[in-house]
Amino acid sequence: MNPQAATPAGTAHAPRSARTVAAALLVFGLVLGVLGLAAGSEGWSFDWRSEWDLVASIRAPRTAGAWLCGALLGLAGALAQGLFRNPLADPYLLGSAAGAAFGVVLVLAAGGALGGYIGLATADLLQRLGLVGAAFLGALGGVALTLALARGNTGSIMLLLCGVVVGILLSAVSEMVMLISPEALRGKQVFLLGSTSFLGGTSVAVLALALAATLPLARRHARALDALVLGEASARSLGIDLARVRLLLVVLMALATGTAVAQAGLVAFVGLVAPHIVRRLVVVPHAALLTLSALAGGALLLAADVLARSVIAPQELPVGVLTAVLGGLYLLVLLRQRRRW
Protein backbone atom coordinates (compact mmCIF):
# COMPACT_ATOMS: atom_id res chain seq x y z
CA MET A 1 0.00 0.00 0.00
CA ASN A 2 1.30 3.40 -0.93
CA PRO A 3 1.59 5.56 2.21
CA GLN A 4 0.07 8.44 0.33
CA ALA A 5 -3.09 6.41 -0.27
CA ALA A 6 -4.29 7.32 3.19
CA THR A 7 -4.31 11.02 2.36
CA PRO A 8 -7.37 12.62 0.79
CA ALA A 9 -7.44 13.62 -2.82
CA GLY A 10 -5.91 16.94 -3.62
CA THR A 11 -3.13 16.69 -1.02
CA ALA A 12 -0.19 15.98 -3.33
CA HIS A 13 1.63 18.81 -1.60
CA ALA A 14 1.54 16.94 1.75
CA PRO A 15 5.22 15.85 1.81
CA ARG A 16 6.41 19.43 1.24
CA SER A 17 3.95 20.73 3.82
CA ALA A 18 5.11 18.07 6.27
CA ARG A 19 8.71 19.25 5.89
CA THR A 20 7.60 22.83 6.45
CA VAL A 21 5.69 21.90 9.60
CA ALA A 22 8.60 19.81 10.86
CA ALA A 23 11.01 22.69 10.30
CA ALA A 24 8.66 25.11 12.08
CA LEU A 25 8.29 22.77 15.06
CA LEU A 26 12.05 22.29 15.25
CA VAL A 27 12.67 26.04 15.17
CA PHE A 28 9.99 26.57 17.80
CA GLY A 29 11.60 23.88 19.94
CA LEU A 30 15.03 25.50 19.60
CA VAL A 31 13.65 28.90 20.61
CA LEU A 32 11.99 27.31 23.63
CA GLY A 33 15.25 25.53 24.41
CA VAL A 34 17.08 28.85 24.56
CA LEU A 35 14.38 30.22 26.84
CA GLY A 36 14.66 27.11 28.97
CA LEU A 37 18.39 27.74 29.45
CA ALA A 38 17.61 31.31 30.50
CA ALA A 39 14.65 30.66 32.83
CA GLY A 40 15.71 30.36 36.46
CA SER A 41 14.41 30.85 39.97
CA GLU A 42 15.55 34.48 39.95
CA GLY A 43 14.02 35.35 36.59
CA TRP A 44 15.46 35.41 33.09
CA SER A 45 19.19 35.51 32.55
CA PHE A 46 21.14 35.11 29.30
CA ASP A 47 24.51 35.66 30.97
CA TRP A 48 25.42 31.98 30.73
CA ARG A 49 29.16 32.46 31.29
CA SER A 50 28.78 33.62 34.88
CA GLU A 51 26.38 30.81 35.74
CA TRP A 52 27.63 28.08 33.45
CA ASP A 53 27.63 25.41 36.16
CA LEU A 54 23.95 26.08 36.87
CA VAL A 55 23.04 26.03 33.19
CA ALA A 56 25.02 22.88 32.39
CA SER A 57 24.02 20.85 35.43
CA ILE A 58 20.38 21.86 35.95
CA ARG A 59 18.75 23.95 33.22
CA ALA A 60 20.15 22.16 30.16
CA PRO A 61 19.23 18.61 31.31
CA ARG A 62 15.81 19.78 32.45
CA THR A 63 15.16 21.54 29.15
CA ALA A 64 16.27 18.57 27.06
CA GLY A 65 14.41 16.14 29.32
CA ALA A 66 11.17 18.13 29.10
CA TRP A 67 11.35 18.11 25.28
CA LEU A 68 12.07 14.38 25.18
CA CYS A 69 9.23 13.57 27.61
CA GLY A 70 6.83 15.57 25.47
CA ALA A 71 8.09 13.88 22.30
CA LEU A 72 7.46 10.42 23.78
CA LEU A 73 3.97 11.42 24.90
CA GLY A 74 3.19 12.95 21.50
CA LEU A 75 4.36 9.77 19.78
CA ALA A 76 2.32 7.59 22.15
CA GLY A 77 -0.75 9.77 21.62
CA ALA A 78 -0.52 9.46 17.83
CA LEU A 79 -0.16 5.68 18.18
CA ALA A 80 -3.18 5.48 20.48
CA GLN A 81 -5.38 7.55 18.18
CA GLY A 82 -4.30 5.54 15.16
CA LEU A 83 -4.77 2.17 16.85
CA PHE A 84 -8.22 2.95 18.22
CA ARG A 85 -9.28 5.18 15.31
CA ASN A 86 -10.44 7.68 17.91
CA PRO A 87 -9.22 11.31 18.04
CA LEU A 88 -9.92 11.39 21.80
CA ALA A 89 -7.62 8.47 22.60
CA ASP A 90 -4.60 9.28 24.76
CA PRO A 91 -1.53 7.29 25.90
CA TYR A 92 -3.05 6.48 29.29
CA LEU A 93 -6.02 4.47 27.99
CA LEU A 94 -4.68 0.95 28.55
CA GLY A 95 -4.00 1.20 32.27
CA SER A 96 -0.52 2.72 32.10
CA ALA A 97 -1.45 5.75 34.23
CA ALA A 98 -3.18 3.73 36.94
CA GLY A 99 -0.35 1.19 36.89
CA ALA A 100 2.33 3.87 37.27
CA ALA A 101 0.43 5.52 40.14
CA PHE A 102 0.00 2.13 41.82
CA GLY A 103 3.74 1.44 41.61
CA VAL A 104 4.53 4.84 43.11
CA VAL A 105 2.06 4.33 45.96
CA LEU A 106 3.55 0.93 46.77
CA VAL A 107 7.08 2.35 46.98
CA LEU A 108 5.97 5.31 49.09
CA ALA A 109 3.98 3.08 51.44
CA ALA A 110 6.86 0.61 51.77
CA GLY A 111 9.31 3.41 52.50
CA GLY A 112 7.02 4.79 55.18
CA ALA A 113 6.55 1.37 56.76
CA LEU A 114 10.30 0.65 56.80
CA GLY A 115 11.29 4.09 58.04
CA GLY A 116 11.14 3.06 61.68
CA TYR A 117 13.46 0.11 61.08
CA ILE A 118 16.11 1.43 58.68
CA GLY A 119 15.95 5.13 59.49
CA LEU A 120 13.94 7.88 57.82
CA ALA A 121 16.87 9.23 55.81
CA THR A 122 17.67 5.81 54.34
CA ALA A 123 14.01 5.14 53.62
CA ASP A 124 13.70 8.49 51.84
CA LEU A 125 16.74 7.70 49.69
CA LEU A 126 15.33 4.30 48.75
CA GLN A 127 12.04 5.92 47.84
CA ARG A 128 13.68 8.41 45.49
CA LEU A 129 15.72 5.70 43.83
CA GLY A 130 12.74 3.38 43.49
CA LEU A 131 10.03 5.78 42.31
CA VAL A 132 11.27 6.00 38.73
CA GLY A 133 11.57 2.24 38.37
CA ALA A 134 8.26 1.63 40.13
CA ALA A 135 6.42 4.07 37.87
CA PHE A 136 7.96 2.53 34.75
CA LEU A 137 7.26 -1.06 35.79
CA GLY A 138 3.80 -0.08 37.00
CA ALA A 139 2.95 1.51 33.65
CA LEU A 140 4.14 -1.55 31.73
CA GLY A 141 2.39 -3.82 34.23
CA GLY A 142 -0.89 -2.00 33.74
CA VAL A 143 -0.72 -2.48 29.97
CA ALA A 144 0.37 -6.12 30.39
CA LEU A 145 -2.61 -6.72 32.69
CA THR A 146 -4.89 -5.16 30.07
CA LEU A 147 -3.50 -7.45 27.37
CA ALA A 148 -3.83 -10.48 29.66
CA LEU A 149 -7.43 -9.57 30.45
CA ALA A 150 -8.14 -9.23 26.72
CA ARG A 151 -6.76 -12.80 26.28
CA GLY A 152 -4.99 -12.03 23.06
CA ASN A 153 -7.91 -10.14 21.54
CA THR A 154 -6.30 -6.99 20.14
CA GLY A 155 -9.53 -5.51 18.79
CA SER A 156 -9.86 -1.85 19.67
CA ILE A 157 -13.15 -2.17 21.59
CA MET A 158 -11.95 -5.10 23.70
CA LEU A 159 -8.67 -3.38 24.52
CA LEU A 160 -10.45 -0.17 25.51
CA LEU A 161 -12.89 -2.00 27.78
CA CYS A 162 -10.10 -4.01 29.42
CA GLY A 163 -8.06 -0.84 29.86
CA VAL A 164 -10.95 0.86 31.65
CA VAL A 165 -11.42 -2.16 33.95
CA VAL A 166 -7.70 -2.33 34.78
CA GLY A 167 -7.56 1.42 35.43
CA ILE A 168 -10.49 1.26 37.86
CA LEU A 169 -9.10 -1.82 39.59
CA LEU A 170 -5.59 -0.45 40.08
CA SER A 171 -6.92 2.93 41.22
CA ALA A 172 -9.09 1.19 43.82
CA VAL A 173 -6.16 -0.87 45.11
CA SER A 174 -4.04 2.31 45.29
CA GLU A 175 -6.71 3.97 47.43
CA MET A 176 -6.76 0.96 49.76
CA VAL A 177 -2.97 1.13 50.16
CA MET A 178 -3.20 4.84 51.00
CA LEU A 179 -5.81 4.11 53.67
CA ILE A 180 -3.27 1.83 55.33
CA SER A 181 -0.35 4.20 54.72
CA PRO A 182 -1.65 7.82 54.56
CA GLU A 183 1.88 9.22 54.12
CA ALA A 184 1.83 7.87 50.55
CA LEU A 185 -0.97 10.29 49.62
CA ARG A 186 1.22 13.38 49.36
CA GLY A 187 3.80 11.66 47.20
CA LYS A 188 1.09 10.33 44.91
CA GLN A 189 -0.38 13.82 44.51
CA VAL A 190 3.00 15.20 43.44
CA PHE A 191 3.33 12.37 40.94
CA LEU A 192 -0.17 12.94 39.54
CA LEU A 193 0.50 16.66 39.04
CA GLY A 194 3.59 15.98 36.92
CA SER A 195 6.95 17.68 37.31
CA THR A 196 10.06 18.23 35.21
CA SER A 197 12.12 19.61 38.08
CA PHE A 198 13.85 16.28 38.80
CA LEU A 199 15.08 15.64 35.27
CA GLY A 200 18.85 15.28 35.06
CA GLY A 201 21.54 13.87 32.81
CA THR A 202 20.58 10.25 33.47
CA SER A 203 16.94 11.02 32.70
CA VAL A 204 17.91 12.65 29.40
CA ALA A 205 19.92 9.57 28.39
CA VAL A 206 17.06 7.19 29.24
CA LEU A 207 14.47 9.33 27.46
CA ALA A 208 16.66 9.72 24.37
CA LEU A 209 17.23 5.96 24.17
CA ALA A 210 13.50 5.31 24.50
CA LEU A 211 12.66 7.78 21.71
CA ALA A 212 15.41 6.40 19.47
CA ALA A 213 14.06 2.87 19.98
CA THR A 214 10.32 3.49 19.67
CA LEU A 215 9.99 6.12 16.92
CA PRO A 216 11.78 4.23 14.10
CA LEU A 217 9.91 0.99 14.91
CA ALA A 218 6.60 2.80 15.04
CA ARG A 219 7.28 4.47 11.67
CA ARG A 220 8.23 1.13 10.15
CA HIS A 221 4.80 -0.29 11.00
CA ALA A 222 2.81 2.88 10.35
CA ARG A 223 1.45 1.30 7.15
CA ALA A 224 -0.92 -0.71 9.32
CA LEU A 225 -2.31 2.47 10.86
CA ASP A 226 -2.91 3.88 7.37
CA ALA A 227 -4.75 0.69 6.47
CA LEU A 228 -6.89 0.81 9.60
CA VAL A 229 -8.31 4.13 8.42
CA LEU A 230 -10.08 2.10 5.71
CA GLY A 231 -11.43 -0.43 8.24
CA GLU A 232 -10.19 -3.72 9.67
CA ALA A 233 -11.57 -5.81 6.82
CA SER A 234 -9.77 -3.67 4.24
CA ALA A 235 -6.56 -3.82 6.28
CA ARG A 236 -6.68 -7.62 6.38
CA SER A 237 -7.35 -7.76 2.66
CA LEU A 238 -4.06 -5.92 2.15
CA GLY A 239 -2.21 -8.78 3.83
CA ILE A 240 -1.52 -7.05 7.14
CA ASP A 241 -1.38 -9.26 10.24
CA LEU A 242 -3.40 -6.89 12.40
CA ALA A 243 -3.11 -8.91 15.62
CA ARG A 244 0.69 -9.00 15.50
CA VAL A 245 1.14 -5.40 14.39
CA ARG A 246 -1.36 -4.09 16.94
CA LEU A 247 0.40 -5.94 19.73
CA LEU A 248 3.76 -4.50 18.66
CA LEU A 249 2.37 -0.96 18.45
CA VAL A 250 0.69 -1.33 21.86
CA VAL A 251 4.04 -2.41 23.32
CA LEU A 252 5.78 0.59 21.71
CA MET A 253 3.06 2.90 23.05
CA ALA A 254 3.50 1.40 26.52
CA LEU A 255 7.29 1.81 26.41
CA ALA A 256 7.06 5.44 25.30
CA THR A 257 4.38 6.27 27.86
CA GLY A 258 6.03 4.36 30.70
CA THR A 259 9.41 6.00 30.14
CA ALA A 260 7.93 9.51 30.05
CA VAL A 261 5.69 8.91 33.07
CA ALA A 262 8.53 7.39 35.09
CA GLN A 263 10.63 10.53 34.62
CA ALA A 264 8.04 13.33 34.80
CA GLY A 265 4.89 11.88 36.35
CA LEU A 266 1.44 12.02 34.81
CA VAL A 267 1.57 14.99 32.45
CA ALA A 268 -1.93 15.52 31.09
CA PHE A 269 -3.15 16.39 27.59
CA VAL A 270 0.21 16.47 25.76
CA GLY A 271 -0.33 13.06 24.17
CA LEU A 272 -3.92 13.96 23.31
CA VAL A 273 -3.39 17.45 21.91
CA ALA A 274 -0.12 17.03 19.97
CA PRO A 275 -1.60 14.84 17.18
CA HIS A 276 -4.62 17.19 16.97
CA ILE A 277 -2.37 20.17 16.35
CA VAL A 278 -0.46 18.31 13.63
CA ARG A 279 -3.65 17.24 11.86
CA ARG A 280 -4.88 20.82 11.82
CA LEU A 281 -1.64 21.94 10.20
CA VAL A 282 -1.15 19.25 7.56
CA VAL A 283 -2.67 16.03 6.22
CA VAL A 284 -0.06 13.27 6.10
CA PRO A 285 0.19 9.48 6.37
CA HIS A 286 0.82 8.02 9.81
CA ALA A 287 4.58 7.61 9.30
CA ALA A 288 4.93 11.39 9.05
CA LEU A 289 2.19 11.98 11.62
CA LEU A 290 4.11 10.02 14.26
CA THR A 291 7.25 12.10 13.74
CA LEU A 292 5.41 15.41 13.65
CA SER A 293 3.40 14.49 16.76
CA ALA A 294 6.64 13.76 18.60
CA LEU A 295 8.01 17.17 17.57
CA ALA A 296 4.76 18.88 18.59
CA GLY A 297 4.63 17.06 21.91
CA GLY A 298 8.20 18.05 22.70
CA ALA A 299 7.47 21.70 21.94
CA LEU A 300 4.25 21.65 24.01
CA LEU A 301 5.80 20.19 27.14
CA LEU A 302 8.89 22.37 26.86
CA ALA A 303 6.68 25.47 26.52
CA ALA A 304 4.75 24.39 29.63
CA ASP A 305 8.02 23.79 31.48
CA VAL A 306 9.33 27.27 30.66
CA LEU A 307 6.04 28.80 31.79
CA ALA A 308 6.02 26.71 34.96
CA ARG A 309 9.43 28.11 35.90
CA SER A 310 8.58 31.70 35.01
CA VAL A 311 4.98 32.52 35.92
CA ILE A 312 5.41 32.79 39.70
CA ALA A 313 9.23 32.70 39.99
CA PRO A 314 11.04 31.95 42.26
CA GLN A 315 8.32 29.37 42.95
CA GLU A 316 7.29 26.84 40.31
CA LEU A 317 3.95 25.60 39.10
CA PRO A 318 3.47 21.85 38.51
CA VAL A 319 3.96 21.42 34.78
CA GLY A 320 1.09 18.93 34.61
CA VAL A 321 -1.32 21.59 35.85
CA LEU A 322 -0.28 23.96 33.05
CA THR A 323 -0.59 21.29 30.36
CA ALA A 324 -4.05 20.35 31.66
CA VAL A 325 -5.24 23.97 31.63
CA LEU A 326 -3.77 24.80 28.22
CA GLY A 327 -4.87 21.48 26.70
CA GLY A 328 -8.37 21.82 28.09
CA LEU A 329 -8.71 25.34 26.71
CA TYR A 330 -7.51 24.16 23.31
CA LEU A 331 -10.09 21.36 23.21
CA LEU A 332 -12.86 23.76 24.29
CA VAL A 333 -11.97 26.11 21.43
CA LEU A 334 -11.90 23.14 19.06
CA LEU A 335 -15.35 22.01 20.21
CA ARG A 336 -16.79 25.50 19.73
CA GLN A 337 -15.43 25.57 16.19
CA ARG A 338 -16.92 22.14 15.44
CA ARG A 339 -20.34 23.32 16.61
CA ARG A 340 -20.20 26.21 14.16
CA TRP A 341 -19.55 23.76 11.34
N, C-alpha and C positions, 0 to 999 in steps of 0.2 A: 504493500500500500504506500502510495506517495504521501509523505507527511503533509504536503500542501493540500491533500484532498479533504482534510478536515476543516479547511478555511472556506468561508463563503465565497461565492462568485464575486468577482470584481475586486479581489484583494491581492492581486499579483504584486503589489508594492509592499506586501507584508514583510519580506526579509529585510528590505532597506529600512522600513519603519522600525523593525525590531532592533536593528543596529543603532538607529538614532535614539530609541528609548533606552537601550542599554548604555550608550555613551552618556546620555543625560543623567541616568541613575548613578553611573560611576562618578561623574563630575560632582553631582549632589552629595554623594557619599564622601568624596575627597574634601569638599568644603566643610561638611559636618565633622570630618576627622580633624581638620585644622582647628575648628571651634572646640572640639573635644580636648585637644591638647592645651587649649588656652583657658578652658573653664575650670576654675578651682574654687576652693572654699572661701577665698577672699575676693572673689570676682574674676573678671577677665584679665588675663595677662599674656602678652605675646613676647615677653622678654624671657625666652627659653634658655638663654645662656646662664643667667643668674640662678635659675631654678631647674637646671638640667636633670639633677638627680630625681626631683619630684616628677618631672615630665616623663623620664625614661622608666621609672620604677612603678609609677601609679597611673598617671593619666594615659600614657600610650597603651599599656596593656588593657586598661579598662575600655578605652575607645575602640581598639581592635576587637576585644572580646564582645562588646555590645553589638558591633556590626556583624560579627560571625554568628552570634546567638540569633539575631534577627534574620540573617540569611537562612539558617537552618529551619527556623519557624516558617518563613515564607515558602521554602521548598516543601516542607511537610504540609502546609496548608494547600498548596497547589496539588500535591499528590492526593490529599484527602478529597478535595473537590472533584478531581478527575476520577478517582476510584468510585465515589458514591454518586457521581453525576448530580451533585447538589451544591449550588453556590454558597450555601450556608454551612457547609461542613468545615470543621477546623481540626487541627492536629490532635486535639484532646478527646476526640469522639470515642476511641476504642479503649478507654480505661486508663490511658497513660497518666492523666492528671491525677485521678484518684489513687492510682498505684504509687506515683511519686510522693504524694502527700502522706499516704500510709507508711511508706518507708521512712520518711522524715519523722513522723510521729513515733514510730517504733524506736528509732535511734534516740530521740529526745527523751522518751519515757525510760529507756534503758539507762541512759546517762544519769537521769535523775534518781533512779532506783539504786544505782551503783555508787552514787556520790558519797554516801555515808561510809562505804567500805574502802574505796580507793582514793578518796579525797576529792573535793569539789573541783580543784584546779585540773587534776588529771582527767576527771570525768568530762569537764568542759572541753579539754583538748581532744579527747576521743570523739566527742560529739561533732566538733568542727571537722575532724578528719573523716568521719563516717557519713556526714550528711550528703555530700556529693555522691558518694557511691550508693548510698541508700536510695536517694532520689532517682538515680539512673536505673538501678536494678528494680526499683518499684515501678517505674514507668514501663520498662520492658516486661516486668511480671504482669502488670495490668493488661497489656496487649496480649501476652501469651495466654493468660486466663481467658480473655475474650475469644481467642482462636480455639482454645480447648473446649470452651462452652459451645462454640459453633460446630464442633466436631468435623472440622475439615470443610464445612460449607462456607465458601468465600463469597457467596452472593451478598450484594450490598445491603439488602434489607436484614438478612440474618446477622451480619456483622454489626450493623447499627443497633439492633435489638440487644444482642449479647453485650455490646459495649455499654449500653445504658444500664443493663442489669449489673455488670461488673462494677461500674462507677458507683451505683447506689450501694452495692454490697460493701465495697472497700471504704466508702465514706462512712457508712454505719459502723464498721469495725473501728475506724479511726476515732470516731466519737466515743465509742466504748473505752478505747485505750486512754483517751484524755479524761474520762470520768475517773479512771483509776489513778492516772498520773496528771493532775491539772497543770503541772509546770510545763508540759509539752504544748499547751495551748498557745502560749506566746510565740514560741518558735515556729509553730505551724502558721500562725498569722503572718509572720515575717516572710515565710516561704511563699504563702499564697499571694502576697502583695507583689512579689517579684523585686529583685534588686540586682544591679550591676556593680555595686560598690565592692564586691569581694573578688572580682575578676582580676587575675594576675597572669604572669607569664605562662604558668602551667595550664591555666584555663584556656589561654589563646591557642596553645599547641594542641590541646585535646579537641577544641572546637574546629580548628583548621583541619585536623586529620579527619574528623567526622564529616565535614563538608566535602573534602577531597574524595572521600570514599563513597558518599551517598549520591552526590549530584551526578557524576558521570554514569553510575549504574542506573539511576532514575532516567536520565536522558536516553540511555541505550534501549530502555524498554518503554519509552514514551509512545511508541507506535500503538501499543495496546490501549492507551488512554484515548488516542485519536479514534481508534476503532470503536471504543465504548460509546463515543458520542452518537454513533449510528445505531446503537442497541446491542445487546449481548448476542442475539442470534446472528446479526451481521458480522460481529467480531469473530464468532466461531467459524462462520463461513469463510473468513479470510485466513483460516488456519492458525489462529492464535490460541494457545493453551491458556485460557482465562484463569483457571484455578491456580496454575503454577505462577503466572505473571502477577496475579493479584496478591498471592501470598508473599512474593518477593517484594512488591511495592509496599505492602503493609509493613514488612520487616524494615525496609528502608525508612518509611515514615516514622516507625517507632524508634529507630536509632537516631534519626535527626531530632525528633521531639525529646527523647530521653536525654540526649547530650545537652541540648539547650536548657531544658528544665533543671537538670542536675547542677548547672553552673549559675543560672540566673533566677531560678524559681519559676512560678507560674505567671508568665507574662501574657496578658490577655490581648486578644484581637489582632495581634501582628500577623499570625498565620491565616486568619480569616480575611483581613483587609488587603494584604499585599497582593494576592491574585486578582482581587476585584479592581484594584488600581491599574494593574497591568492590562486587564481586559478592556478597561475604559480607554486606555491609551492606544492599543494596537490589537489586531486580531492575528494570532499566530498559532501554529500547531503546538502540542504540549511540550515537545522538546525545547522549544524556545521559551514557552510559558514558564517552565520550571526554572530556567536560568534567570529570566527577568523577575520572577516572583522572589527568588533568592536575593537579587540585587535590591528589589523594592523593600523586602523585609529587613535587610541590613540597614538601609537608609532610614526606615521608620523607627526601628529600635534605637539607632544611634541618635536620631533627632530627639526622641523621648529622653534618652540618657542625658544629652546636653541640657535640655530643658529642666530635667530633674535636678541637675547640679546648680542651675542658675536662677531658677524662679525665686527661691527663698534663701539664697546663699547667706550665711555659711551653712545653713541646714539643707538637707536634701529631701526631696519627695520620693516616695517609692515609685520606681519607673513603671511598675505594673499598673499603678493607679492612673498615671498619665496616658498610657497606651489604651486603657479601658475607656477613659473619658474621650480621648481624641477618636478612637475607633468607633465608639458609640455615636458620637456626633456625626461622623462620616456616614455611618449606616442610616441614621435618621434623615440626613440630607438626601441620600440615595433613595430612600423610601418615598420621600416627598416628591422627588422627580418622577419616580415610577407612577405615582398616583396621577400626576399631570398627563402622563402618556395615555 
